[in-house]
Amino acid sequence: MSLHTALSAVDTGLDASLKRLFDLLRIPSISTQAAHAPDCRAAANWLVDTLHDMGFTASTRETPGHPMVVAHAKGPHGSPHVLFYGHYDVQPVDPLTLWHSAPFEPVLVDGPTGEKEITARGAADDKGQVMTFIEACRALKQADGTLPLSVTLLIEGEEESGGINLLPFLEANTEELKADVALICDTGMLGRGLPAITTMLRGMVGEEVIITAANRDLHSGMYGNAARNPIQVLCDIVADLRDGATGRVTLPGFYDGVPDIDPQTRALWGKIGPSDAQSLGPVGLSLAAGEQGYTALEQTWCRPSCEINGISGGYEENGFKTVLPAKAMAKVSFRLVGTQDPEAIRAAFRAHVQARLPADCTADFVAHGGSRASLVPTTMPFLPPALKALEAEWQQPAAVIGCGGSIPVVTEIQQALGMDSLLIGFGLDDDRVHSPNEKYDLSCFHKGTRSWVRVLYALAGKNPD
Amino acid sequence: MSLHTALSAVDTGLDASLKRLFDLLRIPSISTQAAHAPDCRAAANWLVDTLHDMGFTASTRETPGHPMVVAHAKGPHGSPHVLFYGHYDVQPVDPLTLWHSAPFEPVLVDGPTGEKEITARGAADDKGQVMTFIEACRALKQADGTLPLSVTLLIEGEEESGGINLLPFLEANTEELKADVALICDTGMLGRGLPAITTMLRGMVGEEVIITAANRDLHSGMYGNAARNPIQVLCDIVADLRDGATGRVTLPGFYDGVPDIDPQTRALWGKIGPSDAQSLGPVGLSLAAGEQGYTALEQTWCRPSCEINGISGGYEENGFKTVLPAKAMAKVSFRLVGTQDPEAIRAAFRAHVQARLPADCTADFVAHGGSRASLVPTTMPFLPPALKALEAEWQQPAAVIGCGGSIPVVTEIQQALGMDSLLIGFGLDDDRVHSPNEKYDLSCFHKGTRSWVRVLYALAGKNPD
């Protein structure tokens, strides 16, 4: 076989690949909403059937939450063994009214950039990316009857909802899942046409806080001024989380374990990376709003932050209601870098709330996951061939970059399986991940699939003939 | 006729009165929700039919919003003429899950105080109170074939939703609506069994502010830190509205026109009024949370305040979503006293927001009504006989008190018709007005009806026997 036979198979099979992706996108596998549990299982079953049909031994594995998908295919004797990780679950779709087409009825549309776009919830995150790898395996098998190396796939269903069952699953199945390197397709490129491998990922701590004052909703005329207003209490607490002038998080000890960016990396990013206006312009912003003294790219790639992801209390509909509510709620997340300790930060947040809680109020907390930042050593031997393979496909040097998002599995794989990960993804900043009208460029899907063919070929130690 | 014949008619007719009240309570006349516009009209029609059957000339009158109900019945030649004002519209019912029975299926239940309670949205505010007056008129007519004085009723349908159509209606119908005194039944008693006439009412300014940052929802991993978070901006703005230490509103000029409480009134309220623990204990609170240096009663009766009545942004459902929303919204109200100017305070609030708005953000505002505080002169000649009539019914001295709520009609009647109002109501602090499980004590309905019989008789200049 030759590499080019497999790449041709990708090209000629694109329509069929796309059809399969659409089938998967039609399954509304929203993991955080209990009503969609059967859909999560349906997505897992779809993957098992698909991989089985391709010749993998594939099965779902039960967890206390949504099932895992595990599949194996052996390569030639002595070839390396890779573990591919992805997730089949997706984010909720609200606000539904902002979608131009139904989130689970995928369509191919002409995007404003001139690219064809696959539009659906999960198009980029992560079903589209998972399918680039699966379709690459399909093309390699088609070209040569077998894969150039041994492949295990682990596709989970709780990445978007805390993912507490992944680490126990890894720990319970170390023999089966151990490989030479993990491959993860859940990240982005440096920009359109600019391939990249991500080596720094932020960790995350999610917290929900509910402030309760009176034992029922009150009339704000009768009680306003005298009765404690939990929305006001919550706003005071949230306002105190960040210093308005410096943009820094105020929790004591928050910056413990946050490394300085080394000047060389900083200079490189300054050269190849987008400016603040370029990063933020497409979403209607112009200035890096976070920690002052850092660019937008630095703020998201290698500086920690605190975000309010949701807030709710009182009357939120149209019109006005003079209510003084009994409760108010906020969902808060912290993005972590370096060796910041998620549980120490969770404790510091709760102490921050308790210290600001007036008499007559109580605070309740719900933990929504916690994971450390992930660092991939840039010395790992699989990195150079993978970068070279990407460069060959995109005809652009492949960059080593950071990523603001959290992919806890990187740390969990290191911890449970003792393996490092190569994070190779084909997402773009304008993919509207987690937002209405999520999309994945057709060219990212197509060239992403071709990229994996080249990367697997290169990791197998073969010359690109 | 004698007063006692009419009072007996109230007693023997109580079951029938209650049945009529329940009929009115079954109509879900929520004025702030457009879907309930037909129900508002149905409530107006029900009142017209009921008053017509009692011998009033009664009709609905169109406005740009919900219709007004106007009815007239003549008393003896030379008798005084009163204008009764009430409202048939009610507040929204959310959160519905907290109701023990359906809000528009009124029931009579044994309350925790040992009193029988009429439970339904509008039971106290204001359908139950309106019906005390109507049923008093019925008993007086039944006892003597006619009323002891001339009565005009004006019952509106937009009190709970800004009420912008009332003043133009008053101004357009001054000849028809002009009387010697206005009677308003939309306030409370000093406590269970303690009758009162309210002479101070706070005004109100309602504002909604929407902060917009990015042009779409963003992934908080990809953009968190760099992209401006409108929830954070909103919380900073809200936190700055009040001084945490003094509880005072920080808007420049906010306290212009706020009178000091006179020491005599203060001493009287300190003697007859409830303590902070008594006022706030029933709702699960113990400390007056507002402007320091004032009791809970003073904070609500004669000090201005700022309350957040609703807040919303990002992901508010169960679970967690790492979204950085494009928008966040708050509904804010200010309660006004003395001569505070609603429009000056609205402008100061908007300036407060604009001054704190970071680059890349915009603020949009929606005005939700504005009215000055109302003061009834304690020198008006109708006040002493009304106080005496109440004392006769309740066998307790009737007090002159303040009220934290806003009843803009008092000022509007002064302005358009040049008349003062007697605010006589039978609500209690534990009526859960604007909250789930709103109720009106059966004894308040019954003795309230009897009270109006006595008050109308007294205002007609007749001796109670």
Interface residues (C-beta under 8 A of the other chain):
Chain A: T32 Q33 Q91 P92 D94 P95 L98 E160 S161 G162 G188 R202 M204 G206 E208 A213 A214 N215 R216 D217 L218 H219 S220 G221 M222 Y223 G224 N225 A226 A227 R228 N229 I231 Q232 L234 C235 D236 V238 A239 D240 L241 R242 G244 G247 D276 S279 L280 V283 G284 L285 S286 L287 A288 A289 G290 E291 A296 L297 Q299 T300 R303 P304 S305 E307 I308 N309 G310 I311 S312 G313 G314 Y315 E316 E317 N318 G319 F320 K321 T322 V323 L324 P325 A328 M329 A330 K331 S333 R335 P358 A359 D360 H368 G369 C403 G404 G405 S406 D429 R432 V433 H434 S435 P436
Chain B: T32 Q33 A34 Q91 P92 D94 P95 L98 E160 S161 G162 G188 R202 M204 G206 E208 A213 A214 N215 R216 D217 L218 H219 S220 G221 M222 Y223 G224 N225 A226 A227 R228 N229 I231 Q232 L234 C235 D236 V238 A239 D240 L241 R242 G244 G247 D276 S279 L280 V283 G284 L285 S286 L287 A288 A289 G290 E291 A296 L297 Q299 T300 R303 P304 S305 E307 I308 N309 G310 I311 S312 G313 G314 Y315 E316 E317 N318 G319 F320 K321 T322 V323 L324 P325 A328 M329 A330 K331 S333 R335 P358 A359 D360 H368 G369 C403 G404 G405 S406 D429 R432 V433 H434 S435 P436
